[in-house]
Amino acid sequence: MKFFSFGKKREKKLEAPKIGPPETPQIKEEIASSQIEEKDLRAKIDLLETYIQQLKTQNEILISKIERIERMVKEIYEIAKKEA
């Protein structure tokens, strides 16, 4: 019983490469899909613009709150300075 076959040469089987039919351009489908993609992109851009506008508004609110806090801290500092 042989487990190993060191002396035998393996036969190589050559297969012909598989060549399929050439790809046909599908221009009509590409145009239709590009129009749909363009509409989707425009909708996404509009949504992003809305998000950006919301962020700008929130940023302005935060800036005004920070300015009020800064004024309060200055007032507290002046009061503490007078009492000391």
PDB file with one MODEL, atoms N, CA, C and O in Angstrom:
MODEL        1
ATOM      1  N   MET A   1       0.848  -1.167   0.000  1.00  0.00           N
ATOM      2  CA  MET A   1       0.000   0.000   0.000  1.00  0.00           C
ATOM      3  C   MET A   1       0.898   1.236   0.000  1.00  0.00           C
ATOM      4  O   MET A   1       1.714   1.423   0.903  1.00  0.00           O
ATOM      5  N   LYS A   2       0.739   2.074  -1.021  1.00  0.00           N
ATOM      6  CA  LYS A   2       1.560   3.268  -1.118  1.00  0.00           C
ATOM      7  C   LYS A   2       0.715   4.492  -0.799  1.00  0.00           C
ATOM      8  O   LYS A   2      -0.365   4.696  -1.353  1.00  0.00           O
ATOM      9  N   PHE A   3       1.242   5.290   0.105  1.00  0.00           N
ATOM     10  CA  PHE A   3       0.571   6.545   0.430  1.00  0.00           C
ATOM     11  C   PHE A   3       1.131   7.691  -0.407  1.00  0.00           C
ATOM     12  O   PHE A   3       0.423   8.637  -0.751  1.00  0.00           O
ATOM     13  N   PHE A   4       2.377   7.585  -0.714  1.00  0.00           N
ATOM     14  CA  PHE A   4       3.046   8.647  -1.449  1.00  0.00           C
ATOM     15  C   PHE A   4       3.477   8.121  -2.806  1.00  0.00           C
ATOM     16  O   PHE A   4       3.902   6.974  -2.945  1.00  0.00           O
ATOM     17  N   SER A   5       3.359   8.974  -3.790  1.00  0.00           N
ATOM     18  CA  SER A   5       3.819   8.574  -5.121  1.00  0.00           C
ATOM     19  C   SER A   5       4.852   9.593  -5.586  1.00  0.00           C
ATOM     20  O   SER A   5       4.543  10.507  -6.351  1.00  0.00           O
ATOM     21  N   PHE A   6       6.071   9.420  -5.116  1.00  0.00           N
ATOM     22  CA  PHE A   6       7.134  10.360  -5.437  1.00  0.00           C
ATOM     23  C   PHE A   6       7.636  10.193  -6.866  1.00  0.00           C
ATOM     24  O   PHE A   6       8.028  11.172  -7.500  1.00  0.00           O
ATOM     25  N   GLY A   7       7.629   9.016  -7.359  1.00  0.00           N
ATOM     26  CA  GLY A   7       8.218   8.751  -8.660  1.00  0.00           C
ATOM     27  C   GLY A   7       7.284   9.039  -9.817  1.00  0.00           C
ATOM     28  O   GLY A   7       7.744   9.134 -10.955  1.00  0.00           O
ATOM     29  N   LYS A   8       6.006   9.179  -9.576  1.00  0.00           N
ATOM     30  CA  LYS A   8       5.056   9.376 -10.669  1.00  0.00           C
ATOM     31  C   LYS A   8       4.983  10.841 -11.067  1.00  0.00           C
ATOM     32  O   LYS A   8       5.008  11.737 -10.223  1.00  0.00           O
ATOM     33  N   LYS A   9       4.893  11.058 -12.357  1.00  0.00           N
ATOM     34  CA  LYS A   9       4.697  12.406 -12.852  1.00  0.00           C
ATOM     35  C   LYS A   9       3.202  12.644 -12.997  1.00  0.00           C
ATOM     36  O   LYS A   9       2.448  11.780 -13.445  1.00  0.00           O
ATOM     37  N   ARG A  10       2.817  13.806 -12.615  1.00  0.00           N
ATOM     38  CA  ARG A  10       1.403  14.149 -12.751  1.00  0.00           C
ATOM     39  C   ARG A  10       1.132  14.592 -14.181  1.00  0.00           C
ATOM     40  O   ARG A  10       1.928  15.300 -14.798  1.00  0.00           O
ATOM     41  N   GLU A  11       0.014  14.165 -14.675  1.00  0.00           N
ATOM     42  CA  GLU A  11      -0.373  14.584 -16.010  1.00  0.00           C
ATOM     43  C   GLU A  11      -1.103  15.914 -15.904  1.00  0.00           C
ATOM     44  O   GLU A  11      -2.007  16.083 -15.086  1.00  0.00           O
ATOM     45  N   LYS A  12      -0.699  16.841 -16.736  1.00  0.00           N
ATOM     46  CA  LYS A  12      -1.342  18.146 -16.730  1.00  0.00           C
ATOM     47  C   LYS A  12      -2.444  18.146 -17.771  1.00  0.00           C
ATOM     48  O   LYS A  12      -2.242  17.777 -18.928  1.00  0.00           O
ATOM     49  N   LYS A  13      -3.611  18.571 -17.327  1.00  0.00           N
ATOM     50  CA  LYS A  13      -4.731  18.664 -18.255  1.00  0.00           C
ATOM     51  C   LYS A  13      -4.894  20.126 -18.642  1.00  0.00           C
ATOM     52  O   LYS A  13      -5.072  20.995 -17.789  1.00  0.00           O
ATOM     53  N   LEU A  14      -4.831  20.374 -19.908  1.00  0.00           N
ATOM     54  CA  LEU A  14      -4.993  21.725 -20.406  1.00  0.00           C
ATOM     55  C   LEU A  14      -6.434  21.928 -20.842  1.00  0.00           C
ATOM     56  O   LEU A  14      -7.005  21.122 -21.576  1.00  0.00           O
ATOM     57  N   GLU A  15      -6.995  23.008 -20.378  1.00  0.00           N
ATOM     58  CA  GLU A  15      -8.362  23.328 -20.764  1.00  0.00           C
ATOM     59  C   GLU A  15      -8.343  24.600 -21.593  1.00  0.00           C
ATOM     60  O   GLU A  15      -7.522  25.490 -21.372  1.00  0.00           O
ATOM     61  N   ALA A  16      -9.245  24.672 -22.534  1.00  0.00           N
ATOM     62  CA  ALA A  16      -9.352  25.868 -23.361  1.00  0.00           C
ATOM     63  C   ALA A  16      -9.961  26.982 -22.516  1.00  0.00           C
ATOM     64  O   ALA A  16     -10.868  26.733 -21.722  1.00  0.00           O
ATOM     65  N   PRO A  17      -9.472  28.199 -22.682  1.00  0.00           N
ATOM     66  CA  PRO A  17     -10.051  29.302 -21.910  1.00  0.00           C
ATOM     67  C   PRO A  17     -11.499  29.535 -22.325  1.00  0.00           C
ATOM     68  O   PRO A  17     -11.858  29.413 -23.496  1.00  0.00           O
ATOM     69  N   LYS A  18     -12.299  29.865 -21.355  1.00  0.00           N
ATOM     70  CA  LYS A  18     -13.717  30.096 -21.618  1.00  0.00           C
ATOM     71  C   LYS A  18     -13.896  31.523 -22.114  1.00  0.00           C
ATOM     72  O   LYS A  18     -13.586  32.488 -21.415  1.00  0.00           O
ATOM     73  N   ILE A  19     -14.391  31.631 -23.305  1.00  0.00           N
ATOM     74  CA  ILE A  19     -14.621  32.936 -23.902  1.00  0.00           C
ATOM     75  C   ILE A  19     -16.119  33.080 -24.124  1.00  0.00           C
ATOM     76  O   ILE A  19     -16.746  32.288 -24.826  1.00  0.00           O
ATOM     77  N   GLY A  20     -16.667  34.109 -23.507  1.00  0.00           N
ATOM     78  CA  GLY A  20     -18.095  34.348 -23.639  1.00  0.00           C
ATOM     79  C   GLY A  20     -18.368  35.350 -24.742  1.00  0.00           C
ATOM     80  O   GLY A  20     -17.443  35.868 -25.368  1.00  0.00           O
ATOM     81  N   PRO A  21     -19.634  35.620 -24.974  1.00  0.00           N
ATOM     82  CA  PRO A  21     -19.981  36.609 -25.990  1.00  0.00           C
ATOM     83  C   PRO A  21     -19.540  37.996 -25.544  1.00  0.00           C
ATOM     84  O   PRO A  21     -19.496  38.283 -24.348  1.00  0.00           O
ATOM     85  N   PRO A  22     -19.217  38.848 -26.495  1.00  0.00           N
ATOM     86  CA  PRO A  22     -18.791  40.201 -26.108  1.00  0.00           C
ATOM     87  C   PRO A  22     -19.935  40.956 -25.442  1.00  0.00           C
ATOM     88  O   PRO A  22     -21.109  40.747 -25.751  1.00  0.00           O
ATOM     89  N   GLU A  23     -19.563  41.833 -24.527  1.00  0.00           N
ATOM     90  CA  GLU A  23     -20.578  42.607 -23.816  1.00  0.00           C
ATOM     91  C   GLU A  23     -21.161  43.653 -24.749  1.00  0.00           C
ATOM     92  O   GLU A  23     -20.437  44.362 -25.449  1.00  0.00           O
ATOM     93  N   THR A  24     -22.479  43.735 -24.746  1.00  0.00           N
ATOM     94  CA  THR A  24     -23.144  44.723 -25.594  1.00  0.00           C
ATOM     95  C   THR A  24     -23.475  45.942 -24.753  1.00  0.00           C
ATOM     96  O   THR A  24     -23.955  45.809 -23.628  1.00  0.00           O
ATOM     97  N   PRO A  25     -23.225  47.114 -25.282  1.00  0.00           N
ATOM     98  CA  PRO A  25     -23.541  48.322 -24.508  1.00  0.00           C
ATOM     99  C   PRO A  25     -25.048  48.500 -24.395  1.00  0.00           C
ATOM    100  O   PRO A  25     -25.790  48.318 -25.361  1.00  0.00           O
ATOM    101  N   GLN A  26     -25.477  48.855 -23.204  1.00  0.00           N
ATOM    102  CA  GLN A  26     -26.899  49.068 -22.962  1.00  0.00           C
ATOM    103  C   GLN A  26     -27.097  50.538 -22.643  1.00  0.00           C
ATOM    104  O   GLN A  26     -27.242  50.927 -21.484  1.00  0.00           O
ATOM    105  N   ILE A  27     -27.100  51.330 -23.672  1.00  0.00           N
ATOM    106  CA  ILE A  27     -27.124  52.778 -23.510  1.00  0.00           C
ATOM    107  C   ILE A  27     -28.446  53.252 -22.931  1.00  0.00           C
ATOM    108  O   ILE A  27     -28.460  54.118 -22.057  1.00  0.00           O
ATOM    109  N   LYS A  28     -29.555  52.702 -23.401  1.00  0.00           N
ATOM    110  CA  LYS A  28     -30.863  53.164 -22.939  1.00  0.00           C
ATOM    111  C   LYS A  28     -31.025  52.943 -21.439  1.00  0.00           C
ATOM    112  O   LYS A  28     -31.518  53.820 -20.729  1.00  0.00           O
ATOM    113  N   GLU A  29     -30.615  51.787 -20.961  1.00  0.00           N
ATOM    114  CA  GLU A  29     -30.725  51.498 -19.533  1.00  0.00           C
ATOM    115  C   GLU A  29     -29.814  52.418 -18.727  1.00  0.00           C
ATOM    116  O   GLU A  29     -30.187  52.863 -17.641  1.00  0.00           O
ATOM    117  N   GLU A  30     -28.623  52.703 -19.250  1.00  0.00           N
ATOM    118  CA  GLU A  30     -27.695  53.581 -18.539  1.00  0.00           C
ATOM    119  C   GLU A  30     -28.241  54.992 -18.446  1.00  0.00           C
ATOM    120  O   GLU A  30     -28.094  55.646 -17.414  1.00  0.00           O
ATOM    121  N   ILE A  31     -28.874  55.473 -19.519  1.00  0.00           N
ATOM    122  CA  ILE A  31     -29.443  56.820 -19.497  1.00  0.00           C
ATOM    123  C   ILE A  31     -30.577  56.890 -18.489  1.00  0.00           C
ATOM    124  O   ILE A  31     -30.656  57.840 -17.709  1.00  0.00           O
ATOM    125  N   ALA A  32     -31.454  55.895 -18.497  1.00  0.00           N
ATOM    126  CA  ALA A  32     -32.577  55.889 -17.560  1.00  0.00           C
ATOM    127  C   ALA A  32     -32.081  55.800 -16.127  1.00  0.00           C
ATOM    128  O   ALA A  32     -32.579  56.506 -15.250  1.00  0.00           O
ATOM    129  N   SER A  33     -31.105  54.938 -15.885  1.00  0.00           N
ATOM    130  CA  SER A  33     -30.601  54.795 -14.518  1.00  0.00           C
ATOM    131  C   SER A  33     -29.852  56.047 -14.085  1.00  0.00           C
ATOM    132  O   SER A  33     -29.890  56.412 -12.910  1.00  0.00           O
ATOM    133  N   SER A  34     -29.164  56.718 -15.028  1.00  0.00           N
ATOM    134  CA  SER A  34     -28.444  57.933 -14.651  1.00  0.00           C
ATOM    135  C   SER A  34     -29.418  59.052 -14.306  1.00  0.00           C
ATOM    136  O   SER A  34     -29.131  59.866 -13.429  1.00  0.00           O
ATOM    137  N   GLN A  35     -30.573  59.107 -14.984  1.00  0.00           N
ATOM    138  CA  GLN A  35     -31.577  60.118 -14.656  1.00  0.00           C
ATOM    139  C   GLN A  35     -32.155  59.860 -13.277  1.00  0.00           C
ATOM    140  O   GLN A  35     -32.386  60.798 -12.513  1.00  0.00           O
ATOM    141  N   ILE A  36     -32.391  58.592 -12.951  1.00  0.00           N
ATOM    142  CA  ILE A  36     -32.902  58.244 -11.622  1.00  0.00           C
ATOM    143  C   ILE A  36     -31.851  58.576 -10.571  1.00  0.00           C
ATOM    144  O   ILE A  36     -32.173  59.126  -9.518  1.00  0.00           O
ATOM    145  N   GLU A  37     -30.600  58.243 -10.856  1.00  0.00           N
ATOM    146  CA  GLU A  37     -29.528  58.540  -9.903  1.00  0.00           C
ATOM    147  C   GLU A  37     -29.390  60.044  -9.706  1.00  0.00           C
ATOM    148  O   GLU A  37     -29.122  60.501  -8.595  1.00  0.00           O
ATOM    149  N   GLU A  38     -29.572  60.817 -10.778  1.00  0.00           N
ATOM    150  CA  GLU A  38     -29.465  62.265 -10.671  1.00  0.00           C
ATOM    151  C   GLU A  38     -30.569  62.817  -9.771  1.00  0.00           C
ATOM    152  O   GLU A  38     -30.326  63.717  -8.967  1.00  0.00           O
ATOM    153  N   LYS A  39     -31.777  62.281  -9.905  1.00  0.00           N
ATOM    154  CA  LYS A  39     -32.882  62.721  -9.044  1.00  0.00           C
ATOM    155  C   LYS A  39     -32.602  62.351  -7.592  1.00  0.00           C
ATOM    156  O   LYS A  39     -32.842  63.144  -6.681  1.00  0.00           O
ATOM    157  N   ASP A  40     -32.091  61.139  -7.386  1.00  0.00           N
ATOM    158  CA  ASP A  40     -31.754  60.708  -6.028  1.00  0.00           C
ATOM    159  C   ASP A  40     -30.662  61.593  -5.435  1.00  0.00           C
ATOM    160  O   ASP A  40     -30.724  61.973  -4.266  1.00  0.00           O
ATOM    161  N   LEU A  41     -29.668  61.916  -6.247  1.00  0.00           N
ATOM    162  CA  LEU A  41     -28.578  62.763  -5.762  1.00  0.00           C
ATOM    163  C   LEU A  41     -29.079  64.152  -5.405  1.00  0.00           C
ATOM    164  O   LEU A  41     -28.666  64.729  -4.399  1.00  0.00           O
ATOM    165  N   ARG A  42     -29.966  64.686  -6.226  1.00  0.00           N
ATOM    166  CA  ARG A  42     -30.510  66.012  -5.926  1.00  0.00           C
ATOM    167  C   ARG A  42     -31.296  65.991  -4.624  1.00  0.00           C
ATOM    168  O   ARG A  42     -31.200  66.921  -3.823  1.00  0.00           O
ATOM    169  N   ALA A  43     -32.077  64.928  -4.408  1.00  0.00           N
ATOM    170  CA  ALA A  43     -32.837  64.814  -3.167  1.00  0.00           C
ATOM    171  C   ALA A  43     -31.895  64.711  -1.969  1.00  0.00           C
ATOM    172  O   ALA A  43     -32.137  65.325  -0.929  1.00  0.00           O
ATOM    173  N   LYS A  44     -30.835  63.945  -2.115  1.00  0.00           N
ATOM    174  CA  LYS A  44     -29.869  63.802  -1.023  1.00  0.00           C
ATOM    175  C   LYS A  44     -29.151  65.116  -0.750  1.00  0.00           C
ATOM    176  O   LYS A  44     -28.898  65.464   0.403  1.00  0.00           O
ATOM    177  N   ILE A  45     -28.826  65.842  -1.811  1.00  0.00           N
ATOM    178  CA  ILE A  45     -28.163  67.139  -1.633  1.00  0.00           C
ATOM    179  C   ILE A  45     -29.087  68.111  -0.915  1.00  0.00           C
ATOM    180  O   ILE A  45     -28.649  68.849  -0.032  1.00  0.00           O
ATOM    181  N   ASP A  46     -30.369  68.115  -1.289  1.00  0.00           N
ATOM    182  CA  ASP A  46     -31.330  68.985  -0.605  1.00  0.00           C
ATOM    183  C   ASP A  46     -31.428  68.633   0.875  1.00  0.00           C
ATOM    184  O   ASP A  46     -31.501  69.519   1.727  1.00  0.00           O
ATOM    185  N   LEU A  47     -31.431  67.343   1.174  1.00  0.00           N
ATOM    186  CA  LEU A  47     -31.488  66.897   2.565  1.00  0.00           C
ATOM    187  C   LEU A  47     -30.244  67.346   3.325  1.00  0.00           C
ATOM    188  O   LEU A  47     -30.339  67.799   4.465  1.00  0.00           O
ATOM    189  N   LEU A  48     -29.086  67.220   2.695  1.00  0.00           N
ATOM    190  CA  LEU A  48     -27.845  67.662   3.333  1.00  0.00           C
ATOM    191  C   LEU A  48     -27.844  69.169   3.566  1.00  0.00           C
ATOM    192  O   LEU A  48     -27.358  69.641   4.594  1.00  0.00           O
ATOM    193  N   GLU A  49     -28.386  69.923   2.614  1.00  0.00           N
ATOM    194  CA  GLU A  49     -28.476  71.373   2.797  1.00  0.00           C
ATOM    195  C   GLU A  49     -29.350  71.715   3.999  1.00  0.00           C
ATOM    196  O   GLU A  49     -29.044  72.638   4.755  1.00  0.00           O
ATOM    197  N   THR A  50     -30.436  70.968   4.172  1.00  0.00           N
ATOM    198  CA  THR A  50     -31.314  71.188   5.323  1.00  0.00           C
ATOM    199  C   THR A  50     -30.575  70.907   6.623  1.00  0.00           C
ATOM    200  O   THR A  50     -30.672  71.677   7.579  1.00  0.00           O
ATOM    201  N   TYR A  51     -29.832  69.795   6.658  1.00  0.00           N
ATOM    202  CA  TYR A  51     -29.058  69.463   7.856  1.00  0.00           C
ATOM    203  C   TYR A  51     -28.016  70.541   8.153  1.00  0.00           C
ATOM    204  O   TYR A  51     -27.820  70.915   9.310  1.00  0.00           O
ATOM    205  N   ILE A  52     -27.355  71.034   7.123  1.00  0.00           N
ATOM    206  CA  ILE A  52     -26.342  72.077   7.322  1.00  0.00           C
ATOM    207  C   ILE A  52     -26.982  73.339   7.876  1.00  0.00           C
ATOM    208  O   ILE A  52     -26.426  73.979   8.769  1.00  0.00           O
ATOM    209  N   GLN A  53     -28.146  73.700   7.351  1.00  0.00           N
ATOM    210  CA  GLN A  53     -28.839  74.890   7.843  1.00  0.00           C
ATOM    211  C   GLN A  53     -29.226  74.718   9.312  1.00  0.00           C
ATOM    212  O   GLN A  53     -29.106  75.659  10.096  1.00  0.00           O
ATOM    213  N   GLN A  54     -29.690  73.520   9.690  1.00  0.00           N
ATOM    214  CA  GLN A  54     -30.025  73.253  11.091  1.00  0.00           C
ATOM    215  C   GLN A  54     -28.786  73.378  11.971  1.00  0.00           C
ATOM    216  O   GLN A  54     -28.851  73.941  13.064  1.00  0.00           O
ATOM    217  N   LEU A  55     -27.666  72.858  11.497  1.00  0.00           N
ATOM    218  CA  LEU A  55     -26.426  72.951  12.273  1.00  0.00           C
ATOM    219  C   LEU A  55     -25.984  74.401  12.443  1.00  0.00           C
ATOM    220  O   LEU A  55     -25.503  74.784  13.509  1.00  0.00           O
ATOM    221  N   LYS A  56     -26.143  75.202  11.401  1.00  0.00           N
ATOM    222  CA  LYS A  56     -25.788  76.619  11.507  1.00  0.00           C
ATOM    223  C   LYS A  56     -26.650  77.308  12.561  1.00  0.00           C
ATOM    224  O   LYS A  56     -26.151  78.095  13.365  1.00  0.00           O
ATOM    225  N   THR A  57     -27.941  77.007  12.550  1.00  0.00           N
ATOM    226  CA  THR A  57     -28.846  77.609  13.529  1.00  0.00           C
ATOM    227  C   THR A  57     -28.465  77.193  14.943  1.00  0.00           C
ATOM    228  O   THR A  57     -28.406  78.028  15.845  1.00  0.00           O
ATOM    229  N   GLN A  58     -28.207  75.907  15.137  1.00  0.00           N
ATOM    230  CA  GLN A  58     -27.805  75.423  16.458  1.00  0.00           C
ATOM    231  C   GLN A  58     -26.486  76.058  16.883  1.00  0.00           C
ATOM    232  O   GLN A  58     -26.309  76.386  18.057  1.00  0.00           O
ATOM    233  N   ASN A  59     -25.573  76.234  15.957  1.00  0.00           N
ATOM    234  CA  ASN A  59     -24.286  76.860  16.255  1.00  0.00           C
ATOM    235  C   ASN A  59     -24.488  78.301  16.723  1.00  0.00           C
ATOM    236  O   ASN A  59     -23.859  78.731  17.690  1.00  0.00           O
ATOM    237  N   GLU A  60     -25.354  79.043  16.049  1.00  0.00           N
ATOM    238  CA  GLU A  60     -25.624  80.423  16.444  1.00  0.00           C
ATOM    239  C   GLU A  60     -26.235  80.482  17.842  1.00  0.00           C
ATOM    240  O   GLU A  60     -25.891  81.359  18.634  1.00  0.00           O
ATOM    241  N   ILE A  61     -27.134  79.556  18.145  1.00  0.00           N
ATOM    242  CA  ILE A  61     -27.748  79.510  19.476  1.00  0.00           C
ATOM    243  C   ILE A  61     -26.689  79.241  20.535  1.00  0.00           C
ATOM    244  O   ILE A  61     -26.669  79.891  21.580  1.00  0.00           O
ATOM    245  N   LEU A  62     -25.807  78.276  20.263  1.00  0.00           N
ATOM    246  CA  LEU A  62     -24.752  77.950  21.226  1.00  0.00           C
ATOM    247  C   LEU A  62     -23.798  79.123  21.429  1.00  0.00           C
ATOM    248  O   LEU A  62     -23.364  79.385  22.551  1.00  0.00           O
ATOM    249  N   ILE A  63     -23.475  79.820  20.362  1.00  0.00           N
ATOM    250  CA  ILE A  63     -22.583  80.977  20.483  1.00  0.00           C
ATOM    251  C   ILE A  63     -23.217  82.046  21.362  1.00  0.00           C
ATOM    252  O   ILE A  63     -22.543  82.629  22.212  1.00  0.00           O
ATOM    253  N   SER A  64     -24.500  82.308  21.167  1.00  0.00           N
ATOM    254  CA  SER A  64     -25.160  83.327  21.995  1.00  0.00           C
ATOM    255  C   SER A  64     -25.209  82.895  23.460  1.00  0.00           C
ATOM    256  O   SER A  64     -25.050  83.730  24.351  1.00  0.00           O
ATOM    257  N   LYS A  65     -25.426  81.608  23.723  1.00  0.00           N
ATOM    258  CA  LYS A  65     -25.433  81.120  25.109  1.00  0.00           C
ATOM    259  C   LYS A  65     -24.050  81.274  25.737  1.00  0.00           C
ATOM    260  O   LYS A  65     -23.934  81.668  26.898  1.00  0.00           O
ATOM    261  N   ILE A  66     -23.007  80.965  24.978  1.00  0.00           N
ATOM    262  CA  ILE A  66     -21.640  81.106  25.490  1.00  0.00           C
ATOM    263  C   ILE A  66     -21.344  82.566  25.806  1.00  0.00           C
ATOM    264  O   ILE A  66     -20.724  82.867  26.826  1.00  0.00           O
ATOM    265  N   GLU A  67     -21.783  83.473  24.939  1.00  0.00           N
ATOM    266  CA  GLU A  67     -21.557  84.901  25.189  1.00  0.00           C
ATOM    267  C   GLU A  67     -22.257  85.348  26.473  1.00  0.00           C
ATOM    268  O   GLU A  67     -21.693  86.131  27.237  1.00  0.00           O
ATOM    269  N   ARG A  68     -23.476  84.863  26.722  1.00  0.00           N
ATOM    270  CA  ARG A  68     -24.174  85.210  27.970  1.00  0.00           C
ATOM    271  C   ARG A  68     -23.436  84.663  29.180  1.00  0.00           C
ATOM    272  O   ARG A  68     -23.311  85.345  30.197  1.00  0.00           O
ATOM    273  N   ILE A  69     -22.946  83.429  29.071  1.00  0.00           N
ATOM    274  CA  ILE A  69     -22.197  82.831  30.181  1.00  0.00           C
ATOM    275  C   ILE A  69     -20.929  83.633  30.453  1.00  0.00           C
ATOM    276  O   ILE A  69     -20.577  83.860  31.611  1.00  0.00           O
ATOM    277  N   GLU A  70     -20.240  84.064  29.395  1.00  0.00           N
ATOM    278  CA  GLU A  70     -19.029  84.874  29.573  1.00  0.00           C
ATOM    279  C   GLU A  70     -19.343  86.178  30.295  1.00  0.00           C
ATOM    280  O   GLU A  70     -18.591  86.598  31.175  1.00  0.00           O
ATOM    281  N   ARG A  71     -20.458  86.828  29.925  1.00  0.00           N
ATOM    282  CA  ARG A  71     -20.841  88.069  30.608  1.00  0.00           C
ATOM    283  C   ARG A  71     -21.149  87.810  32.079  1.00  0.00           C
ATOM    284  O   ARG A  71     -20.775  88.601  32.945  1.00  0.00           O
ATOM    285  N   MET A  72     -21.831  86.699  32.360  1.00  0.00           N
ATOM    286  CA  MET A  72     -22.156  86.368  33.748  1.00  0.00           C
ATOM    287  C   MET A  72     -20.887  86.121  34.557  1.00  0.00           C
ATOM    288  O   MET A  72     -20.782  86.567  35.700  1.00  0.00           O
ATOM    289  N   VAL A  73     -19.923  85.412  33.971  1.00  0.00           N
ATOM    290  CA  VAL A  73     -18.669  85.127  34.670  1.00  0.00           C
ATOM    291  C   VAL A  73     -17.921  86.424  34.954  1.00  0.00           C
ATOM    292  O   VAL A  73     -17.352  86.586  36.033  1.00  0.00           O
ATOM    293  N   LYS A  74     -17.916  87.350  33.992  1.00  0.00           N
ATOM    294  CA  LYS A  74     -17.258  88.642  34.207  1.00  0.00           C
ATOM    295  C   LYS A  74     -17.936  89.408  35.339  1.00  0.00           C
ATOM    296  O   LYS A  74     -17.257  90.004  36.175  1.00  0.00           O
ATOM    297  N   GLU A  75     -19.277  89.398  35.375  1.00  0.00           N
ATOM    298  CA  GLU A  75     -20.005  90.086  36.441  1.00  0.00           C
ATOM    299  C   GLU A  75     -19.691  89.469  37.799  1.00  0.00           C
ATOM    300  O   GLU A  75     -19.471  90.182  38.778  1.00  0.00           O
ATOM    301  N   ILE A  76     -19.672  88.142  37.850  1.00  0.00           N
ATOM    302  CA  ILE A  76     -19.359  87.453  39.108  1.00  0.00           C
ATOM    303  C   ILE A  76     -17.937  87.784  39.538  1.00  0.00           C
ATOM    304  O   ILE A  76     -17.681  87.995  40.724  1.00  0.00           O
ATOM    305  N   TYR A  77     -17.013  87.832  38.589  1.00  0.00           N
ATOM    306  CA  TYR A  77     -15.626  88.168  38.894  1.00  0.00           C
ATOM    307  C   TYR A  77     -15.528  89.588  39.450  1.00  0.00           C
ATOM    308  O   TYR A  77     -14.817  89.820  40.428  1.00  0.00           O
ATOM    309  N   GLU A  78     -16.232  90.537  38.837  1.00  0.00           N
ATOM    310  CA  GLU A  78     -16.202  91.924  39.307  1.00  0.00           C
ATOM    311  C   GLU A  78     -16.785  92.031  40.714  1.00  0.00           C
ATOM    312  O   GLU A  78     -16.253  92.759  41.552  1.00  0.00           O
ATOM    313  N   ILE A  79     -17.880  91.307  40.979  1.00  0.00           N
ATOM    314  CA  ILE A  79     -18.488  91.331  42.317  1.00  0.00           C
ATOM    315  C   ILE A  79     -17.518  90.746  43.338  1.00  0.00           C
ATOM    316  O   ILE A  79     -17.342  91.309  44.419  1.00  0.00           O
ATOM    317  N   ALA A  80     -16.887  89.620  43.003  1.00  0.00           N
ATOM    318  CA  ALA A  80     -15.940  88.986  43.921  1.00  0.00           C
ATOM    319  C   ALA A  80     -14.724  89.878  44.144  1.00  0.00           C
ATOM    320  O   ALA A  80     -14.168  89.898  45.242  1.00  0.00           O
ATOM    321  N   LYS A  81     -14.315  90.601  43.139  1.00  0.00           N
ATOM    322  CA  LYS A  81     -13.156  91.482  43.233  1.00  0.00           C
ATOM    323  C   LYS A  81     -13.450  92.663  44.162  1.00  0.00           C
ATOM    324  O   LYS A  81     -12.579  93.087  44.921  1.00  0.00           O
ATOM    325  N   LYS A  82     -14.685  93.198  44.102  1.00  0.00           N
ATOM    326  CA  LYS A  82     -15.070  94.319  44.956  1.00  0.00           C
ATOM    327  C   LYS A  82     -15.142  93.900  46.424  1.00  0.00           C
ATOM    328  O   LYS A  82     -14.765  94.665  47.312  1.00  0.00           O
ATOM    329  N   GLU A  83     -15.625  92.690  46.673  1.00  0.00           N
ATOM    330  CA  GLU A  83     -15.791  92.221  48.049  1.00  0.00           C
ATOM    331  C   GLU A  83     -14.457  91.834  48.675  1.00  0.00           C
ATOM    332  O   GLU A  83     -14.331  91.839  49.900  1.00  0.00           O
ATOM    333  N   ALA A  84     -13.488  91.509  47.885  1.00  0.00           N
ATOM    334  CA  ALA A  84     -12.210  91.057  48.439  1.00  0.00           C
ATOM    335  C   ALA A  84     -11.323  92.158  48.871  1.00  0.00           C
ATOM    336  O   ALA A  84     -10.219  91.907  49.354  1.00  0.00           O
TER     337      ALA A  84
ENDMDL
END
